[in-house]
Amino acid sequence: MDLSNYTTEQLNQLKKDIDKEINGRRKEDARKAQQELKQVAERYGFSLTDLMGGQPSRPRAKGKVRFQHPADASKTWSGRGRKPGWVKEWEGSGRSLDELRVD
């Protein structure tokens, strides 16, 4: 794939789109794996809880991404809780938090 004709803005958007697609596929793969494990456990007369020795873990709800580093899409923040170090550095350099807003 030749990316040389894309602008930086287009490349950043492409990266965001790819990251979103990868995350969606990982979630779907996890659902499929869980279903397969459940079927195997039931075939032997067990539940997943029986085999895992306790309560099944539930995924922790993440806050919606509201801020993202412009140069590194993996650095995100929901705006809740403590500010990550990269946000503090951004503001410390005199930049505005609004520049990082994605929503």
Backbone as a printed PyTorch tensor [residue, N CA C, xyz], in Angstrom:
tensor([[[  0.8510,  -1.1760,   0.0000],
         [  0.0000,   0.0000,   0.0000],
         [  0.8890,   1.2290,   0.0000]],

        [[  0.7320,   2.0820,  -0.9950],
         [  1.5240,   3.2980,  -1.1150],
         [  0.8200,   4.4320,  -0.3760]],

        [[  1.4430,   4.9150,   0.6880],
         [  0.8370,   5.9680,   1.5090],
         [  1.4330,   7.3490,   1.2160]],

        [[  2.3270,   7.4290,   0.2670],
         [  3.0430,   8.6780,   0.0140],
         [  2.1580,   9.8050,  -0.4930]],

        [[  1.0110,   9.4950,  -1.0620],
         [  0.1260,  10.5420,  -1.5940],
         [ -0.8730,  11.0740,  -0.5800]],

        [[ -0.8680,  10.5060,   0.6380],
         [ -1.7960,  10.9350,   1.6800],
         [ -1.2250,  12.1200,   2.4480]],

        [[ -2.1020,  13.0160,   2.8800],
         [ -1.6710,  14.1070,   3.7530],
         [ -1.5240,  13.5680,   5.1680]],

        [[ -0.8610,  14.3470,   6.0070],
         [ -0.7100,  13.9330,   7.4030],
         [ -2.0700,  13.7720,   8.0570]],

        [[ -2.9760,  14.6820,   7.7670],
         [ -4.3300,  14.6000,   8.3290],
         [ -5.0270,  13.3170,   7.8780]],

        [[ -4.8950,  12.9690,   6.6130],
         [ -5.5150,  11.7510,   6.1040],
         [ -4.8900,  10.5100,   6.7420]],

        [[ -3.5800,  10.5310,   6.9350],
         [ -2.9040,   9.3990,   7.5740],
         [ -3.3470,   9.2400,   9.0240]],

        [[ -3.4900,  10.3560,   9.7430],
         [ -3.9540,  10.2960,  11.1350],
         [ -5.3690,   9.7330,  11.2000]],

        [[ -6.2310,  10.1430,  10.2720],
         [ -7.5990,   9.6210,  10.2460],
         [ -7.5890,   8.1380,   9.9160]],

        [[ -6.7460,   7.7400,   8.9740],
         [ -6.6240,   6.3330,   8.6200],
         [ -6.1690,   5.5100,   9.8180]],

        [[ -5.2230,   6.0480,  10.5730],
         [ -4.7290,   5.3530,  11.7630],
         [ -5.8550,   5.1910,  12.7910]],

        [[ -6.6420,   6.2440,  12.9930],
         [ -7.7700,   6.1630,  13.9260],
         [ -8.7670,   5.0990,  13.4670]],

        [[ -9.0530,   5.0930,  12.1610],
         [-10.0020,   4.1260,  11.6150],
         [ -9.4850,   2.7000,  11.7780]],

        [[ -8.1940,   2.5010,  11.5500],
         [ -7.6010,   1.1700,  11.6960],
         [ -7.6490,   0.7310,  13.1550]],

        [[ -7.2770,   1.6280,  14.0720],
         [ -7.3210,   1.2970,  15.5010],
         [ -8.7360,   0.9110,  15.9320]],

        [[ -9.7210,   1.6500,  15.4440],
         [-11.1190,   1.3650,  15.7850],
         [-11.5240,  -0.0090,  15.2530]],

        [[-11.1390,  -0.3170,  14.0330],
         [-11.4750,  -1.6110,  13.4290],
         [-10.7980,  -2.7570,  14.1790]],

        [[ -9.5350,  -2.5890,  14.5370],
         [ -8.8120,  -3.6190,  15.2810],
         [ -9.4850,  -3.8710,  16.6240]],

        [[ -9.8480,  -2.8100,  17.3350],
         [-10.5220,  -2.9630,  18.6320],
         [-11.8530,  -3.6930,  18.4820]],

        [[-12.6100,  -3.3550,  17.4650],
         [-13.8880,  -4.0210,  17.2260],
         [-13.7060,  -5.5020,  16.9240]],

        [[-12.7140,  -5.8170,  16.1380],
         [-12.4610,  -7.2220,  15.8030],
         [-11.9800,  -8.0100,  17.0170]],

        [[-11.1570,  -7.4000,  17.8590],
         [-10.6920,  -8.0890,  19.0690],
         [-11.8600,  -8.4020,  19.9940]],

        [[-12.7840,  -7.4530,  20.1220],
         [-13.9580,  -7.6950,  20.9590],
         [-14.7960,  -8.8320,  20.3970]],

        [[-14.9640,  -8.8440,  19.0870],
         [-15.7390,  -9.9130,  18.4570],
         [-15.0260, -11.2560,  18.6190]],

        [[-13.7180, -11.2870,  18.4510],
         [-12.9530, -12.5270,  18.6550],
         [-13.0990, -13.0220,  20.0870]],

        [[-13.0750, -12.1040,  21.0440],
         [-13.2230, -12.4920,  22.4530],
         [-14.6000, -13.0900,  22.7060]],

        [[-15.6400, -12.5080,  22.1010],
         [-16.9960, -13.0570,  22.2530],
         [-17.0720, -14.4670,  21.6680]],

        [[-16.4710, -14.6580,  20.5010],
         [-16.4870, -15.9750,  19.8680],
         [-15.7300, -16.9920,  20.7270]],

        [[-14.5720, -16.6010,  21.2360],
         [-13.7810, -17.5150,  22.0660],
         [-14.5410, -17.8930,  23.3290]],

        [[-15.1960, -16.9180,  23.9480],
         [-15.9650, -17.1920,  25.1530],
         [-17.1020, -18.1710,  24.8620]],

        [[-17.7630, -17.9880,  23.7350],
         [-18.8580, -18.8850,  23.3580],
         [-18.3400, -20.2970,  23.1230]],

        [[-17.2030, -20.4090,  22.4540],
         [-16.6250, -21.7380,  22.2130],
         [-16.2430, -22.4110,  23.5280]],

        [[-15.6280, -21.6470,  24.4290],
         [-15.2470, -22.2100,  25.7300],
         [-16.4810, -22.6570,  26.5130]],

        [[-17.5320, -21.8700,  26.4430],
         [-18.7690, -22.2110,  27.1370],
         [-19.3360, -23.5230,  26.6000]],

        [[-19.3130, -23.6920,  25.2760],
         [-19.8320, -24.9210,  24.6700],
         [-19.0130, -26.1420,  25.0890]],

        [[-17.6980, -26.0060,  25.1300],
         [-16.8400, -27.1220,  25.5500],
         [-17.1130, -27.4660,  27.0100]],

        [[-17.2050, -26.4560,  27.8620],
         [-17.4760, -26.6980,  29.2820],
         [-18.8110, -27.4130,  29.4630]],

        [[-19.8370, -26.9680,  28.7560],
         [-21.1610, -27.5830,  28.8750],
         [-21.1670, -29.0200,  28.3690]],

        [[-20.3560, -29.3020,  27.3700],
         [-20.2740, -30.6680,  26.8440],
         [-19.7800, -31.6430,  27.9220]],

        [[-18.9670, -31.1340,  28.8400],
         [-18.4470, -31.9570,  29.9310],
         [-19.2530, -31.7880,  31.2270]],

        [[-20.3300, -31.0180,  31.1510],
         [-21.2040, -30.8720,  32.3110],
         [-20.7720, -29.7780,  33.2840]],

        [[-19.9880, -28.8210,  32.8140],
         [-19.5220, -27.7260,  33.6630],
         [-20.0060, -26.3860,  33.1090]],

        [[-19.9430, -25.3980,  33.9790],
         [-20.1250, -24.0270,  33.5120],
         [-18.7370, -23.3850,  33.4890]],

        [[-18.6180, -22.2590,  32.8410],
         [-17.3240, -21.5590,  32.8450],
         [-16.9220, -21.1670,  34.2600]],

        [[-17.9000, -20.7950,  35.0730],
         [-17.6220, -20.4280,  36.4620],
         [-17.0340, -21.6070,  37.2220]],

        [[-17.5770, -22.8110,  36.9830],
         [-17.0400, -24.0090,  37.6340],
         [-15.5690, -24.2020,  37.2850]],

        [[-15.2390, -24.0230,  36.0310],
         [-13.8720, -24.2650,  35.5770],
         [-12.9030, -23.1570,  35.9660]],

        [[-13.4080, -21.9520,  36.0790],
         [-12.5320, -20.8120,  36.3880],
         [-12.3560, -20.6130,  37.8840]],

        [[-13.1090, -21.3430,  38.6880],
         [-12.9350, -21.2700,  40.1320],
         [-13.4460, -19.9900,  40.7670]],

        [[-14.5340, -19.4740,  40.3090],
         [-15.0940, -18.2690,  40.9210],
         [-16.0160, -17.5540,  39.9640]],

        [[-16.1820, -16.3020,  40.2220],
         [-17.0500, -15.4870,  39.3880],
         [-16.3630, -15.1730,  38.0650]],

        [[-17.1120, -15.2580,  36.9730],
         [-16.5020, -14.8660,  35.6970],
         [-16.2030, -13.3690,  35.7110]],

        [[-15.0740, -13.0150,  35.1400],
         [-14.7200, -11.5960,  35.1390],
         [-15.5780, -10.8610,  34.1240]],

        [[-15.9240,  -9.6410,  34.4840],
         [-16.7080,  -8.8120,  33.5880],
         [-15.8150,  -7.6890,  33.1090]],

        [[-15.8790,  -7.3880,  31.8510],
         [-15.0400,  -6.3070,  31.3620],
         [-15.4200,  -4.9880,  32.0250]],

        [[-14.4300,  -4.2410,  32.3880],
         [-14.6590,  -2.9500,  33.0280],
         [-15.0640,  -1.9330,  31.9780]],

        [[-16.1000,  -1.2030,  32.2830],
         [-16.5660,  -0.1990,  31.3340],
         [-15.5640,   0.9420,  31.2600]],

        [[-15.1440,   1.2420,  30.0470],
         [-14.2200,   2.3450,  29.8450],
         [-15.0100,   3.5890,  29.4800]],

        [[-14.4960,   4.7180,  29.9040],
         [-15.1330,   5.9650,  29.5250],
         [-14.8850,   6.2560,  28.0510]],

        [[-15.7610,   6.9980,  27.4560],
         [-15.6120,   7.3780,  26.0550],
         [-14.3710,   8.2540,  25.9000]],

        [[-13.5990,   8.0010,  24.8630],
         [-12.3960,   8.7970,  24.6060],
         [-12.8220,  10.2020,  24.2170]],

        [[-12.3380,  11.1700,  24.9590],
         [-12.6610,  12.5720,  24.6740],
         [-11.4230,  13.3720,  24.2740]],

        [[-10.2450,  12.8460,  24.6180],
         [ -9.0010,  13.5250,  24.2930],
         [ -8.0110,  12.5150,  23.7330]],

        [[ -7.2750,  12.9300,  22.6850],
         [ -6.3120,  12.0320,  22.0640],
         [ -5.0930,  12.8320,  21.6360]],

        [[ -3.9250,  12.2560,  21.8640],
         [ -2.6740,  12.8970,  21.4730],
         [ -2.6270,  12.9530,  19.9470]],

        [[ -2.3240,  14.1050,  19.3580],
         [ -2.3600,  14.2230,  17.8990],
         [ -1.2910,  13.4000,  17.1840]],

        [[ -0.1570,  13.1370,  17.8370],
         [  0.9220,  12.4030,  17.1930],
         [  0.9270,  10.9160,  17.5480]],

        [[  0.2030,  10.5280,  18.6040],
         [  0.1890,   9.1360,  19.0450],
         [ -1.2370,   8.7610,  19.4390]],

        [[ -1.9530,   8.1150,  18.5230],
         [ -3.3670,   7.7910,  18.7390],
         [ -3.5890,   6.8100,  19.8820]],

        [[ -2.5220,   6.1450,  20.3360],
         [ -2.6970,   5.2000,  21.4460],
         [ -2.8130,   5.9260,  22.7850]],

        [[ -2.4660,   7.1970,  22.8200],
         [ -2.5660,   7.9910,  24.0490],
         [ -3.9170,   8.6930,  24.0630]],

        [[ -4.8190,   8.1660,  24.8920],
         [ -6.1620,   8.7220,  24.9850],
         [ -6.5270,   8.9510,  26.4440]],

        [[ -7.5720,   9.7450,  26.6480],
         [ -8.0610,  10.0390,  27.9970],
         [ -9.5430,  10.3500,  27.9080]],

        [[-10.3120,   9.8330,  28.8590],
         [-11.7620,  10.0510,  28.8620],
         [-12.1420,  11.4040,  29.4550]],

        [[-11.2010,  12.0390,  30.1260],
         [-11.5030,  13.3010,  30.7890],
         [-11.9360,  13.0970,  32.2260]],

        [[-12.0100,  11.8270,  32.6410],
         [-12.3850,  11.5030,  34.0210],
         [-11.1470,  11.0090,  34.7510]],

        [[-11.1300,  11.2560,  36.0390],
         [ -9.9860,  10.8160,  36.8330],
         [ -8.7910,  11.7470,  36.6520]],

        [[ -7.6400,  11.2830,  37.1140],
         [ -6.4280,  12.0990,  37.0120],
         [ -6.0030,  12.2800,  35.5690]],

        [[ -5.4160,  13.4330,  35.3020],
         [ -4.8910,  13.6830,  33.9720],
         [ -3.6540,  12.8220,  33.7650]],

        [[ -3.5610,  12.1740,  32.6120],
         [ -2.3530,  11.4010,  32.3200],
         [ -1.1530,  12.3340,  32.1550]],

        [[  0.0250,  11.7810,  32.2940],
         [  1.2510,  12.5680,  32.1870],
         [  1.3670,  13.3100,  30.8680]],

        [[  0.9580,  12.6540,  29.7820],
         [  1.0920,  13.3040,  28.4760],
         [  0.1890,  14.5280,  28.3620]],

        [[ -0.9640,  14.5190,  29.0510],
         [ -1.8580,  15.6920,  29.0470],
         [ -1.2160,  16.8200,  29.8570]],

        [[ -0.6520,  16.4740,  31.0120],
         [  0.0200,  17.4840,  31.8370],
         [  1.1790,  18.1150,  31.0740]],

        [[  1.9560,  17.2930,  30.3540],
         [  3.0710,  17.8260,  29.5570],
         [  2.5580,  18.7630,  28.4680]],

        [[  1.4510,  18.3560,  27.8300],
         [  0.8530,  19.1660,  26.7630],
         [  0.4700,  20.5430,  27.3010]],

        [[ -0.2350,  20.5470,  28.4220],
         [ -0.6620,  21.8130,  29.0140],
         [  0.5280,  22.6040,  29.5420]],

        [[  1.5290,  21.8920,  30.0660],
         [  2.7270,  22.5400,  30.5840],
         [  3.5210,  23.2660,  29.5100]],

        [[  3.3620,  22.8270,  28.2670],
         [  4.0720,  23.4830,  27.1710],
         [  3.2810,  24.6650,  26.6200]],

        [[  2.1810,  25.0260,  27.3200],
         [  1.3880,  26.1850,  26.9220],
         [  0.2880,  25.8770,  25.9260]],

        [[  0.0650,  24.6080,  25.6410],
         [ -0.9680,  24.2200,  24.6860],
         [ -2.3040,  24.0590,  25.4090]],

        [[ -3.3910,  24.1600,  24.6550],
         [ -4.7340,  24.0780,  25.2180],
         [ -5.2530,  22.6500,  25.1730]],

        [[ -5.9900,  22.2610,  26.2140],
         [ -6.6200,  20.9480,  26.2750],
         [ -7.6320,  20.7840,  25.1340]],

        [[ -8.2390,  21.8720,  24.7160],
         [ -9.2260,  21.8180,  23.6250],
         [ -8.6080,  21.3310,  22.3210]],

        [[ -7.3110,  21.5040,  22.1670],
         [ -6.6370,  21.0220,  20.9430],
         [ -6.6270,  19.5000,  20.8730]],

        [[ -6.7820,  18.8450,  22.0120],
         [ -6.7440,  17.3830,  22.0740],
         [ -8.1310,  16.7580,  21.9960]],

        [[ -9.1680,  17.5820,  22.0350],
         [-10.5450,  17.0920,  22.0900],
         [-10.9160,  16.3800,  20.7900]],

        [[-11.5540,  15.2060,  20.9280],
         [-11.9880,  14.4430,  19.7520],
         [-13.4980,  14.3130,  19.6590]],

        [[-14.2500,  14.7050,  20.6680],
         [-15.7090,  14.5320,  20.6090],
         [-16.4340,  15.7590,  20.1710]]])
